[in-house]
Amino acid sequence: MVFECNIDARGKAVRFKLGMLGVVTGVFLAISLLLVGAGLNALWLLPLGAIVGGAFALFEARTGWCVVRAMGFRTPI
């Protein structure tokens, strides 16, 4: 599958910043859960979701492709 570039440099920068924020937030949440001693429960879905979402935003920034724009929606950035 080939990803066609559908965002400009400004959109890439925004997705990169959001991706980094998501990954850093997820890592911070995971470390916090480890320090508190939370067991393996549904609470771990929060840092996992933040890290995966942030990584996907970084992927979008790297490839210049946005899944929302690819579905036909117009984004303001």
Buried (B, 14 or more C-beta within 10 A) or exposed (E): EEBEEBBEEEBBEBBBEBBBEBBEBBBEBBEEBEEEEEEEEEEBEBBEEBBBBBBBBBBBBEBBBBEEBEEEEEEEE
